[in-house]
C-alpha cells in the first residue's frame, strides 16, 4: 500500500500546488497530474510521495508532493519532461505552488 505519511521528524519538504480550475476541467487536470506522477515525478531522485486532492465544489485541485530536499525539487523543476507537465497543467488550471516543511502534526485525542 502506498501512502503519504506526514511527520516532523522525517525532515521532508512538501511542495503544495493549489490549482483553481473550472469544474468542467477538474477531472482532466487530475488525470494529467496522475499521469505526470506516474511517468515523470515518481522516478526522479528525492521523490517520496504524491497525493492529489479535489475540491468538493469542483473548482480546486491540490497536488501535495513530498521530497527529500530543495535540491531534488529544483532539479526536477529543471527537467524538460517535468516542465512540459507544468505547462499542460497550467493550461487547465491556475497554479499556486509553494514549498513547506512540517511544523507540527496532531492526531485525534
C-alpha distances in whole Angstrom, upper triangle without the diagonal:
4,6,10,12,16,18,22,22,19,22,20,22,20,22,22,24,25,27,30,30,32,30,31,29,26,24,25,24,20,20,22,20,17,19,20,16,16,19,20,19,15,18,20,21,20,17,14,12,13,13,16,18,21,24,25,29,27,29,26,23,21,19,18,17,17,19,20,24,26,28,24,24,28,28,25,27,30,28,30,27,25,29,29,26,27,31,29,27,30,32,30,30,31,29,29,27,27,26,25,24,23,26,25,22,23,21,23,26
4,7,10,13,16,19,20,17,19,17,18,17,18,19,20,22,24,27,27,29,28,29,27,23,22,23,21,18,18,19,17,14,16,17,13,13,17,17,15,12,15,17,18,16,13,10,8,10,10,13,15,19,22,23,27,25,27,24,20,18,16,14,13,13,15,17,20,23,24,21,21,24,24,21,24,26,25,27,24,22,25,26,23,24,27,26,24,27,29,27,27,28,25,26,23,24,22,21,21,20,23,22,20,21,20,22,26
4,6,10,13,16,17,14,17,15,16,14,16,16,18,20,22,25,25,28,27,28,26,23,21,23,21,18,19,20,17,15,18,18,14,15,18,18,16,13,16,18,18,16,13,10,7,8,8,12,13,17,20,21,25,24,25,22,18,16,14,12,11,11,14,16,19,21,23,20,20,24,24,21,23,26,25,27,25,22,25,26,23,24,27,26,23,26,28,26,26,27,24,24,21,21,20,19,18,17,20,19,16,17,17,19,22
4,7,10,13,14,12,14,12,13,11,13,13,16,17,20,23,24,27,26,28,25,22,21,23,20,17,19,20,16,15,18,17,14,15,19,18,15,13,16,17,17,14,12,8,6,7,7,11,12,16,19,21,24,23,23,20,17,14,12,9,9,8,11,13,16,18,21,18,17,21,22,19,21,24,24,26,24,21,24,25,22,22,26,25,22,24,27,25,24,24,22,21,19,18,16,15,14,13,16,16,13,15,15,18,21
4,6,10,11,9,12,10,12,11,14,15,18,19,22,25,27,30,29,31,29,25,25,26,24,21,23,23,20,19,22,21,17,19,22,21,18,16,19,19,18,15,13,10,9,10,10,14,15,19,21,23,26,26,26,22,20,16,15,11,11,9,12,13,16,19,21,19,18,22,23,21,23,26,26,29,27,24,26,28,25,25,28,28,25,27,30,28,27,27,24,23,20,19,17,15,13,11,14,13,11,12,12,16,19
4,7,9,8,10,9,10,9,13,13,17,18,21,24,26,30,29,31,29,26,26,27,25,22,24,24,21,20,23,22,19,21,24,23,19,18,21,20,19,16,14,11,10,12,12,15,15,19,21,23,26,26,25,22,19,16,15,11,11,9,12,13,15,17,20,18,18,21,23,21,23,26,26,29,27,24,26,28,25,25,28,28,25,27,30,28,26,26,23,21,19,17,14,12,10,8,10,9,7,10,11,15,17
4,6,6,8,8,11,11,15,16,19,21,25,28,30,33,33,35,33,29,30,31,28,26,28,28,24,24,27,25,22,24,27,25,21,20,23,22,20,17,16,13,13,15,15,19,19,23,24,26,29,29,29,25,23,19,18,14,14,11,13,13,15,17,20,19,19,22,24,23,24,28,28,31,30,27,29,31,28,28,31,31,29,30,33,32,30,29,26,24,21,18,16,13,10,7,9,8,7,10,11,15,17
4,6,6,8,10,11,15,16,20,22,26,28,31,34,34,37,35,31,32,33,30,28,30,30,26,26,29,27,24,26,29,27,23,22,24,23,21,17,17,15,15,17,18,21,21,25,26,28,31,31,30,27,25,21,20,16,15,12,13,13,14,16,19,19,19,22,24,23,24,27,28,32,31,27,29,32,30,28,32,33,30,31,34,33,31,30,26,24,21,18,15,12,8,5,6,6,7,10,13,17,18
4,5,8,11,13,17,19,23,25,28,32,34,37,37,40,37,34,34,35,32,30,32,32,28,28,30,28,25,27,29,27,24,22,24,23,20,17,17,15,16,19,20,23,24,28,29,32,34,34,33,30,27,24,22,18,17,14,14,12,14,17,19,19,19,22,24,24,25,28,29,32,31,28,31,33,31,30,34,34,32,33,36,36,33,32,29,26,23,20,17,14,11,9,10,10,10,13,15,19,20
4,5,9,11,15,17,21,23,26,30,32,35,35,37,35,32,32,33,30,27,29,29,25,24,27,25,21,23,26,23,20,18,20,19,17,13,13,11,13,15,17,21,22,26,28,30,33,32,32,28,25,22,20,16,14,10,10,9,11,14,17,16,16,20,21,20,22,25,25,29,28,25,27,30,28,27,31,31,29,30,34,33,31,30,27,25,21,19,15,13,10,9,11,12,12,15,17,20,22
4,7,10,13,16,19,22,25,29,31,35,35,37,34,32,32,33,29,27,29,28,25,25,27,25,22,24,26,23,20,19,20,18,16,12,13,12,14,16,18,21,23,26,28,31,33,32,31,28,25,21,19,16,14,10,9,8,9,11,14,14,14,17,19,19,20,23,24,27,27,24,26,29,27,26,29,30,28,29,33,32,30,29,25,23,19,16,13,11,7,8,10,11,13,16,19,22,24
4,6,10,13,16,19,22,26,28,32,32,34,31,28,29,29,26,24,26,25,21,21,23,21,18,20,22,20,16,15,17,15,13,10,10,9,10,13,15,18,20,23,25,28,30,29,28,25,22,18,16,12,10,6,6,5,7,9,12,11,11,14,16,16,17,20,21,24,23,20,22,25,23,22,26,27,24,25,29,28,27,26,22,20,16,14,10,9,7,8,11,13,13,17,19,23,25
4,7,10,13,16,19,23,25,29,29,32,29,26,27,27,23,22,24,23,19,20,22,19,17,20,21,18,15,15,17,15,14,10,10,10,11,12,14,16,18,21,23,26,28,27,26,22,20,16,13,10,8,6,5,6,6,7,10,10,9,12,14,14,14,17,19,22,21,18,20,23,21,19,23,24,22,22,26,26,24,22,18,16,13,10,7,6,5,8,11,13,14,18,20,24,26
4,6,10,13,16,19,22,25,26,28,25,22,23,24,20,19,21,20,16,17,19,17,15,18,20,17,14,14,17,15,15,12,10,10,9,9,11,13,14,18,19,23,24,24,22,18,16,12,10,7,6,4,6,9,9,10,13,11,10,13,15,14,14,17,19,21,20,17,18,21,18,17,21,21,19,20,23,22,20,19,16,14,10,8,6,5,6,8,11,13,14,17,19,23,25
4,6,10,13,16,19,22,23,25,22,20,21,21,17,16,19,17,14,15,17,15,13,17,18,16,12,14,16,14,15,12,11,11,10,9,11,12,13,16,18,21,23,22,20,16,14,10,8,6,5,6,8,11,11,10,13,11,8,11,14,12,11,15,16,18,18,14,15,18,15,13,17,18,15,16,19,19,17,16,12,10,7,6,4,6,9,11,14,16,17,20,22,25,28
4,6,10,13,16,19,20,22,20,17,19,19,15,14,17,16,13,15,17,15,14,18,19,17,14,16,19,17,18,16,14,14,12,10,10,10,11,13,14,18,19,18,16,13,10,7,6,5,6,9,11,14,14,13,16,15,12,14,17,15,14,18,19,20,19,16,16,18,16,14,17,17,14,15,18,17,15,13,10,8,6,5,6,7,10,12,15,16,16,19,21,24,27
4,6,10,12,16,17,19,16,14,16,16,12,12,15,14,11,14,16,14,14,17,19,17,14,16,19,18,20,18,15,16,14,11,11,10,10,12,13,17,18,16,14,10,8,6,5,7,9,12,14,17,17,15,18,16,13,15,17,15,13,17,18,19,18,14,14,16,13,11,14,14,11,11,14,13,11,10,6,5,4,6,9,11,14,16,18,20,20,22,24,26,30
4,7,10,13,14,17,14,12,15,15,12,12,15,14,12,15,17,16,16,19,21,20,17,19,22,21,23,21,19,19,17,13,12,10,9,10,10,14,14,13,10,7,6,4,7,9,12,15,17,21,20,19,22,20,17,19,21,18,17,20,21,22,21,17,17,18,15,13,15,15,11,11,14,12,9,8,6,5,6,9,12,13,16,17,20,21,21,23,24,26,29
4,6,10,11,14,11,9,12,12,9,10,14,13,11,14,16,15,16,19,20,20,18,20,23,22,25,23,21,21,19,15,14,11,10,10,10,13,13,11,8,6,5,6,8,11,14,17,20,23,23,21,24,22,19,20,22,19,17,20,21,21,20,17,16,17,14,12,13,12,9,8,11,9,5,5,4,6,8,12,15,17,20,21,23,25,24,26,27,29,32
4,7,9,12,10,9,13,13,10,12,15,15,14,17,19,18,19,22,24,23,21,24,27,26,28,27,25,25,22,19,17,14,12,10,10,13,11,9,6,5,7,9,12,15,18,21,23,27,27,25,27,26,22,23,26,23,21,24,24,24,23,20,19,19,16,14,15,14,11,10,11,9,5,5,7,8,11,14,18,19,23,24,26,27,26,28,29,30,34
4,6,8,6,6,10,10,8,10,13,13,13,16,18,18,19,22,23,23,22,24,27,27,29,29,26,26,23,19,17,14,13,10,10,12,10,8,5,6,7,10,13,16,19,23,25,29,29,27,29,28,24,25,27,24,22,25,25,24,23,20,19,19,16,15,14,13,10,10,10,7,4,7,9,11,14,18,21,23,26,27,29,30,29,30,31,32,36
4,5,5,6,10,10,10,12,15,15,16,18,20,20,22,24,25,25,25,27,30,30,33,32,29,29,26,22,20,17,15,12,11,12,10,7,5,8,10,14,16,20,23,26,29,32,33,31,33,31,28,29,30,27,25,28,28,27,25,23,22,21,18,17,17,15,13,12,11,8,7,10,12,15,18,21,24,26,29,30,32,33,32,33,33,34,38
4,5,5,8,10,10,12,14,15,16,18,19,21,22,24,25,26,25,27,30,31,33,33,29,29,26,22,20,16,14,10,9,10,8,4,5,8,10,14,16,20,23,26,29,33,34,32,34,32,29,31,32,29,27,30,30,29,27,25,24,23,20,20,19,17,14,15,14,11,10,13,15,17,20,23,26,27,30,30,32,33,31,32,32,33,36
4,6,7,8,10,12,13,14,16,17,19,20,22,23,24,26,26,27,30,31,34,34,30,30,27,23,21,17,16,13,13,13,11,8,9,11,12,16,18,22,24,28,31,34,35,34,36,33,30,32,33,29,28,30,30,28,26,24,24,22,20,20,19,16,14,15,14,10,11,14,17,19,22,25,28,30,33,33,35,36,34,35,35,36,39
4,6,5,6,9,10,11,12,14,15,17,19,20,21,22,22,24,27,27,30,30,27,27,24,20,19,15,14,12,12,13,12,9,9,10,10,14,15,19,21,25,27,31,32,31,32,30,27,28,29,26,24,27,26,24,22,21,20,18,16,16,15,12,11,12,10,7,8,12,14,17,19,22,25,27,30,31,33,34,33,34,34,35,39
4,5,5,6,9,10,11,12,14,15,17,18,20,21,20,22,25,26,29,28,25,25,21,18,15,11,11,8,9,10,10,6,7,7,7,11,12,16,19,22,25,29,30,29,30,28,25,27,28,24,23,26,25,24,22,20,20,19,16,16,16,13,11,12,12,8,8,12,13,16,17,20,23,24,27,28,30,30,29,30,30,31,35
4,5,5,6,9,10,11,12,14,15,16,18,20,20,21,24,25,28,28,24,24,21,17,15,11,11,9,11,12,12,9,10,11,9,12,13,17,19,22,25,29,30,30,31,28,26,28,28,25,24,27,25,24,22,20,21,19,16,17,17,14,12,14,14,10,11,15,16,18,19,22,24,26,28,29,32,32,30,31,31,32,35
4,5,5,6,9,10,11,12,14,15,16,18,18,20,22,24,27,27,24,24,21,17,16,13,13,12,14,15,15,12,12,12,11,13,14,17,19,23,25,29,30,29,30,27,24,26,26,23,22,24,23,22,19,18,18,16,13,14,14,11,9,12,11,8,10,14,15,18,19,22,24,26,29,30,33,33,32,33,33,34,38
4,5,5,6,9,10,11,12,14,15,16,16,18,20,21,24,24,21,21,18,15,14,10,11,10,12,15,15,11,11,10,8,10,10,14,16,20,22,25,26,25,26,24,21,23,23,20,19,21,20,19,17,15,15,14,11,11,12,9,6,9,9,6,7,11,11,14,15,19,21,23,25,26,29,30,29,31,31,32,36
4,5,5,6,9,10,11,12,14,15,15,16,19,20,23,23,19,19,16,12,11,7,8,8,11,13,14,11,12,10,7,9,9,12,14,18,20,24,25,25,26,23,21,23,23,20,19,22,21,21,18,16,17,16,12,13,14,12,9,12,13,10,10,13,13,16,16,19,20,22,24,25,28,28,27,28,28,30,33
4,6,5,6,9,10,11,12,14,14,15,18,20,23,23,19,20,17,14,13,10,12,11,15,16,18,14,15,14,11,13,12,15,16,19,21,25,26,26,27,24,22,24,24,20,20,22,21,20,17,15,17,15,12,13,15,11,10,14,14,11,13,16,16,19,18,21,23,24,27,27,31,31,29,31,31,32,36
4,5,5,6,9,10,10,12,12,14,16,17,21,21,18,19,17,13,13,11,13,13,16,19,19,16,16,14,11,13,11,14,15,18,20,24,24,24,24,22,19,21,21,17,17,19,17,16,13,12,13,11,8,10,11,8,7,11,11,9,11,14,14,17,16,20,21,23,26,27,30,31,30,32,32,34,38
4,5,5,6,9,10,10,10,12,14,15,18,18,15,16,13,10,10,8,11,12,15,18,19,16,15,13,10,10,8,11,11,15,16,20,21,21,22,19,16,18,19,15,14,17,16,16,13,11,12,12,8,9,11,9,7,11,12,11,11,13,12,15,14,16,18,20,22,23,26,27,26,28,29,31,34
4,5,5,6,9,10,10,10,13,15,18,18,14,15,12,9,9,8,11,12,16,18,20,17,18,15,12,12,10,12,12,15,17,20,22,22,23,20,18,20,20,16,17,19,18,18,14,13,15,14,10,12,15,12,11,15,16,14,15,17,16,18,17,19,20,21,23,24,27,28,26,28,28,30,34
4,5,5,6,8,9,10,12,14,18,19,15,16,14,12,13,11,15,16,19,22,23,20,20,18,15,15,13,15,14,17,18,21,23,23,23,20,18,20,19,16,16,18,16,15,12,11,14,12,9,12,14,11,11,15,15,14,16,18,17,20,19,21,22,24,26,27,30,31,30,32,32,34,37
4,5,5,5,6,8,10,11,15,16,13,15,13,11,12,12,15,16,20,23,24,21,20,18,15,14,11,13,12,15,15,19,20,20,20,16,15,16,16,12,12,15,12,12,9,8,10,9,6,9,11,10,10,13,14,14,15,17,15,17,16,18,19,21,23,25,28,29,28,31,31,34,37
4,6,6,5,5,8,10,13,13,10,11,9,7,10,10,14,16,19,22,24,21,21,18,15,13,10,11,9,12,13,16,18,18,18,15,14,16,15,12,13,16,13,14,11,9,13,12,9,11,14,13,12,15,17,17,17,19,16,18,16,18,17,19,21,22,26,27,25,28,28,31,34
4,6,7,6,8,11,14,15,12,13,11,10,12,12,16,18,22,24,26,23,24,21,17,17,13,14,13,15,15,18,20,21,21,17,16,19,18,14,16,18,15,16,12,12,15,14,12,14,17,15,15,18,20,19,20,22,20,22,20,21,21,23,24,25,29,29,28,30,30,33,36
4,7,7,7,10,14,15,13,15,14,13,15,15,19,21,24,27,28,25,25,23,19,19,16,17,15,17,17,19,21,21,20,17,16,18,16,13,15,16,13,13,9,10,13,12,10,13,15,14,15,18,19,19,20,22,20,22,20,22,22,24,26,27,31,32,31,33,33,36,40
4,6,6,7,11,12,10,13,13,12,15,15,19,21,25,27,29,26,25,23,19,18,15,15,13,14,14,16,17,18,17,13,13,14,12,9,11,12,9,10,7,7,10,10,9,11,14,14,14,17,18,19,20,21,19,20,18,20,19,22,23,25,29,30,29,32,33,36,39
4,5,5,9,10,7,10,9,9,12,13,17,19,23,26,27,25,24,21,18,16,12,12,9,11,10,13,14,15,14,11,10,12,11,7,10,12,10,12,9,7,11,12,10,11,15,15,14,16,19,19,19,20,17,18,16,17,16,18,19,21,25,26,26,29,29,32,36
4,6,8,9,6,8,7,8,12,13,17,20,24,26,28,26,26,23,19,17,13,13,10,10,10,12,14,16,16,12,12,15,13,10,13,15,13,15,12,11,15,15,13,15,18,18,17,20,22,22,22,23,20,21,18,19,17,19,20,21,25,26,25,27,28,31,34
4,7,9,7,10,11,12,15,17,21,24,27,30,32,29,29,26,22,20,17,16,13,13,12,13,15,16,15,12,13,15,12,10,13,14,12,14,12,11,15,16,14,16,19,19,19,22,24,24,24,25,22,23,21,21,20,21,22,23,27,28,28,31,31,34,37
4,6,6,9,11,12,16,18,21,24,28,31,32,30,29,26,22,20,16,16,12,12,10,11,12,13,12,8,9,11,9,7,10,11,9,12,11,10,13,15,14,15,18,19,19,21,23,24,24,24,21,22,19,19,17,19,20,22,25,27,27,30,31,34,37
4,6,9,12,14,18,20,23,27,30,33,35,32,32,28,25,22,18,17,13,12,9,9,10,11,10,6,9,11,9,8,12,13,12,15,14,13,16,18,17,18,21,22,22,24,26,27,27,27,23,23,20,19,17,19,19,21,24,26,26,29,30,34,37
4,6,10,12,16,18,22,25,28,31,33,31,30,27,23,20,17,15,11,9,5,5,7,9,9,5,8,11,10,9,12,14,14,17,16,14,17,20,18,18,22,23,22,24,27,27,26,26,22,22,18,17,14,15,15,17,20,22,22,26,27,30,33
4,6,8,12,15,18,22,25,28,30,28,27,24,20,17,14,12,8,6,5,7,9,11,11,8,8,12,11,9,12,14,14,17,15,13,16,18,16,16,20,21,19,21,24,24,23,24,20,20,17,16,14,15,15,16,20,21,21,24,25,29,32
4,7,11,14,17,21,24,26,29,27,27,23,20,17,13,11,7,5,5,7,10,13,14,11,11,15,15,13,15,18,17,20,18,16,19,21,19,19,23,23,21,23,26,25,25,25,21,21,18,17,14,14,14,15,18,19,18,21,22,25,28
4,7,10,13,17,20,23,25,24,24,20,17,14,11,8,6,5,7,10,13,15,16,13,13,16,16,14,16,19,18,21,18,16,19,20,17,18,21,21,19,21,24,23,22,23,19,19,16,16,14,14,14,15,18,19,18,20,20,23,27
4,7,10,13,17,19,22,20,20,17,13,10,7,6,4,6,9,13,15,16,17,14,13,16,17,14,15,19,18,20,17,14,17,18,15,15,19,18,16,18,21,19,18,19,16,16,14,14,14,14,15,15,19,19,18,20,21,24,27
4,7,10,13,16,18,17,17,14,11,8,6,5,6,9,12,16,18,19,21,18,16,19,20,17,18,21,21,22,20,17,19,20,16,16,20,18,16,18,20,18,17,18,16,16,14,15,15,15,16,16,19,19,17,19,19,21,25
4,7,10,13,15,13,14,11,7,6,5,6,9,12,15,19,20,21,23,20,17,20,21,18,18,22,21,22,19,17,18,19,15,15,18,16,13,15,18,15,14,15,14,14,14,15,16,16,18,18,21,21,20,21,21,23,27
4,7,9,12,11,11,8,6,5,6,8,11,14,18,21,23,23,25,23,20,23,25,21,21,25,24,25,23,20,21,21,18,17,20,18,15,17,19,16,14,15,14,14,14,16,17,17,19,18,21,21,19,20,20,21,25
4,6,8,7,8,6,5,6,9,11,15,18,21,25,26,26,28,26,23,26,27,24,23,27,26,27,24,21,22,22,18,18,20,18,14,16,17,14,13,14,14,15,16,18,19,20,22,22,24,24,22,23,22,23,27
4,5,5,6,5,6,8,11,14,17,20,24,27,28,28,30,28,25,28,29,26,25,29,29,29,27,24,25,24,21,20,22,20,16,17,18,15,13,14,14,15,16,18,20,21,23,22,24,24,22,23,23,23,27
4,5,8,8,9,12,15,17,20,23,27,30,32,31,34,32,29,31,33,30,29,32,32,32,30,27,28,28,24,23,25,23,19,20,21,18,16,17,18,19,20,22,24,24,26,25,27,26,24,24,23,24,27
4,6,8,10,13,16,19,22,26,29,32,33,32,35,33,30,32,34,31,30,33,33,33,31,28,28,28,24,23,24,22,19,20,20,16,15,16,17,18,20,23,25,25,28,27,29,28,27,27,26,27,30
4,6,8,11,15,17,21,24,27,31,32,31,33,31,28,30,32,28,27,30,30,30,27,25,25,24,21,20,21,19,16,17,17,13,12,14,15,17,19,21,24,25,27,27,29,29,28,28,28,28,32
4,7,10,14,17,20,23,26,30,30,29,31,30,26,28,30,27,25,28,28,28,26,24,23,23,20,19,19,17,14,14,15,11,9,10,12,14,16,19,22,23,26,26,28,28,27,28,28,29,32
4,7,10,13,16,20,23,26,27,26,28,26,23,25,27,24,22,26,26,26,24,21,21,21,18,16,18,16,13,13,14,11,9,9,10,11,13,16,18,19,22,22,24,25,24,25,25,27,30
4,7,10,13,17,19,23,24,23,25,23,20,22,24,21,19,23,23,23,21,18,19,19,15,14,16,14,11,12,14,11,9,10,9,11,12,14,16,18,20,21,23,24,23,24,24,26,29
4,6,10,13,16,20,20,20,22,20,17,20,22,19,18,21,21,22,20,17,18,19,15,14,16,15,12,13,15,13,11,11,9,9,9,11,13,14,17,17,20,20,19,21,22,24,27
4,6,10,13,17,17,17,19,17,14,17,18,15,15,18,18,19,17,14,15,16,13,12,15,14,11,13,16,14,12,13,10,10,9,11,12,13,15,16,19,20,19,21,22,24,28
4,7,10,14,15,15,17,15,13,16,18,15,15,19,19,21,19,15,17,19,15,14,18,18,14,16,19,18,16,16,12,12,10,10,10,10,12,13,16,17,16,18,19,22,25
4,7,10,12,12,14,12,10,13,15,12,13,16,16,19,17,13,16,17,15,14,18,18,15,17,20,19,18,18,14,14,11,11,9,10,12,13,16,17,17,20,21,24,27
4,7,9,11,13,10,9,13,14,12,14,17,17,20,19,15,18,20,18,17,21,21,19,20,24,23,21,21,17,16,13,12,9,9,10,11,14,16,15,18,20,23,26
4,6,8,9,7,7,10,11,10,12,15,15,19,18,15,17,20,18,17,21,22,20,21,25,24,23,23,19,18,14,13,10,10,10,12,16,17,18,21,23,26,29
4,7,8,7,8,11,12,12,14,16,17,20,20,17,20,22,21,20,24,25,23,25,28,28,27,26,22,21,17,15,12,12,11,13,16,18,18,22,24,27,30
4,5,5,7,9,10,11,13,15,16,19,20,17,19,22,21,20,23,25,23,24,28,28,26,25,21,20,16,14,10,11,10,13,16,19,20,24,26,29,32
4,5,5,6,9,10,11,12,14,18,19,16,17,20,19,18,21,23,22,22,26,26,25,23,19,18,14,12,9,10,11,14,17,20,21,25,27,31,33
4,5,5,6,8,10,11,12,16,17,15,16,19,19,18,21,23,22,23,26,27,26,25,21,20,16,15,12,14,14,18,20,23,25,28,31,34,37
4,6,5,6,9,10,11,15,15,12,14,18,17,16,20,21,20,21,25,26,25,24,20,19,16,15,12,14,14,17,21,23,24,27,29,33,36
4,6,5,6,9,10,13,14,11,12,15,15,13,17,19,17,18,21,22,21,20,16,16,12,11,9,12,13,16,19,22,23,26,28,32,35
4,5,5,6,9,12,13,11,11,15,15,13,16,19,18,18,21,23,22,21,17,16,13,12,11,14,16,19,22,25,26,30,32,35,38
4,5,5,6,10,11,10,11,14,15,14,17,19,19,19,22,24,23,23,19,19,16,16,14,17,18,22,25,27,28,32,34,37,40
4,5,5,9,9,6,8,12,11,11,14,16,16,17,20,21,21,20,17,17,14,15,13,16,18,21,24,27,27,31,32,35,39
4,5,8,9,6,6,10,10,9,11,14,14,14,17,19,18,17,14,15,12,13,12,16,18,21,24,27,28,31,33,36,39
4,6,9,7,7,10,12,11,13,15,16,16,19,21,21,20,17,18,15,16,16,19,21,25,28,30,31,35,36,40,43
4,6,5,6,9,10,11,12,14,15,16,19,21,21,21,18,19,17,18,18,21,23,26,29,32,32,35,37,40,43
4,5,5,6,9,10,10,12,14,15,17,19,20,20,18,20,18,20,20,24,26,29,32,34,35,38,39,42,46
4,5,5,7,9,10,11,13,14,16,17,19,20,18,20,18,20,20,23,26,28,32,34,34,36,38,40,44
4,5,5,6,9,10,11,12,14,16,16,17,15,16,14,16,17,20,22,25,28,30,30,33,34,37,41
4,5,5,6,9,10,10,12,15,15,15,13,15,14,16,17,21,23,26,29,31,32,35,36,39,42
4,5,5,6,9,10,11,13,15,15,14,17,16,19,20,23,26,29,32,34,34,37,38,41,44
4,5,5,6,8,10,11,12,14,12,15,14,17,18,21,24,26,30,31,31,34,35,37,41
4,5,5,6,9,10,11,11,9,12,11,14,16,19,22,25,28,30,30,32,34,36,40
4,6,5,6,9,10,11,10,13,13,17,19,22,25,28,31,33,33,36,37,39,43
4,5,5,7,9,11,11,15,15,18,20,24,27,29,32,34,33,36,36,39,42
4,5,5,6,8,8,12,12,16,18,21,24,26,29,30,30,32,33,35,39
4,5,5,6,6,10,11,15,18,21,24,26,29,31,31,33,34,36,40
4,6,8,9,13,15,19,21,24,28,30,33,34,34,36,37,39,43
4,7,9,13,15,19,21,24,27,29,32,33,32,34,35,37,40
4,6,10,12,16,19,21,25,26,29,30,30,31,32,34,38
4,7,10,13,17,19,23,25,27,29,29,31,32,34,37
4,6,10,13,16,19,21,24,25,26,28,29,32,35
4,7,11,13,17,19,21,23,23,26,28,30,33
4,7,10,14,16,18,21,21,24,26,29,32
4,7,10,13,15,18,19,22,24,27,30
4,7,10,13,16,17,20,23,26,29
4,7,9,12,14,17,20,23,25
4,6,9,11,15,18,21,24
4,6,8,11,14,18,20
4,7,11,14,17,19
4,7,10,14,15
4,7,11,12
4,7,9
4,6
4
